[in-house]
């Protein structure tokens, strides 16, 4: 009789578990097991919700759409490009002004925030706000979309990180344009207090000097970086976000 009941229970719950996998075993608020969806959209929604709920809403946070698209695109990049799945996801939200911290680095496996800081945009993208974007040489604008971090080097701005844009038409000229992550003295609160905005680069996402090395060391060598803005041309035509 007991064997019959066990088989009956398994028969009832099997369809439910067939559409899910376990992310990890552990207690939820209800004391059960935590279930991780198998579908791409389900995974993206699950991870976005987890990270969003942990963000300090009294601090600068990304637009929720930026976070959603960053995670959805990251999961697609995992399937289509060679990246290190154990490395964090970096999100830059250029829908926010340069006077706000608008770069976040997330440990996706633990759904935790690792870093949050200021980041510059290109001088021809705008002043306080980045409004225009380009993939063109000598445009001195920022480029949107998904990137894979590459090798480090010592350049005119010191320790720097090369980037490979992986979205043709939007950022695939990043390497020949020398769009890299580097430190800059104009990416500091003291500059904001003096000028009412951060300084601007020639298109590079520049960081505060004191955080440049630890951030580069964390994200170098095949991690995913996403630069977001409320730009309809990109959002409607992104080669990655528009993938089915």
HELIX and SHEET records of a PDB file:
HELIX    1   1 UNK A    2  UNK A   18  1                                  17    
HELIX    2   2 UNK A   40  UNK A   54  1                                  15    
HELIX    3   3 UNK A   64  UNK A   80  1                                  17    
HELIX    4   4 UNK A  189  UNK A  195  1                                   7    
HELIX    5   5 UNK A  209  UNK A  219  1                                  11    
HELIX    6   6 UNK A  232  UNK A  237  1                                   6    
SHEET    1   A 2 UNK A  20  UNK A  24  0                                        
SHEET    2   A 2 UNK A  34  UNK A  37 -1                                        
SHEET    1   B 7 UNK A 112  UNK A 117  0                                        
SHEET    2   B 7 UNK A 103  UNK A 107 -1                                        
SHEET    3   B 7 UNK A  89  UNK A  93 -1                                        
SHEET    4   B 7 UNK A 224  UNK A 228  1                                        
SHEET    5   B 7 UNK A 145  UNK A 155 -1                                        
SHEET    6   B 7 UNK A 158  UNK A 165 -1                                        
SHEET    7   B 7 UNK A 180  UNK A 181 -1                                        
END                                                                             
